[in-house]
């Protein structure tokens, strides 16, 4: 089984969330981004 680790990034600043998402994806992680707490739930 070859599963990627999943990461949830939550930040209300879309630019910061986007940069974090890029770095995590480059590290081989599966990334989901939410821009507020309710969206993250």
N, C-alpha and C positions, 0 to 999 in steps of 0.2 A: 504494500500500500504506500503510495507516494503522495501524501497530503501536504498542502501548504498550511502554515500557521496563519490564523486569521487575527487581524488587528482592527479595532474600532477606534477611529480618530474623531474626537469631538472638540470642535472649536468654533466660536462664532465669527472668527476672522477667516474668510474664505481663502485669502492668499496664504496665510500660515498653514491652514489645513491642507491646501494644495501642495505646498512644499513638503510637508511631512509625508503626505501620501506618495509623492514621487520617490522620496528617499526610501520609504518602507517597501515600495514595490520593487525598487532596484535591489533591495536586500533579499528579494524572493518571497515576500509576504503577501498574502491576500488582504487587501485593505478595503474597508467600508468607511465612508466619511459621513458624519452628521454635523449639522451646524448649530444645534441647540440640544438641550437635555431631553426635551420631548421627542425630537426626531431620533435621538439615540436609543430611546426605549422601544 
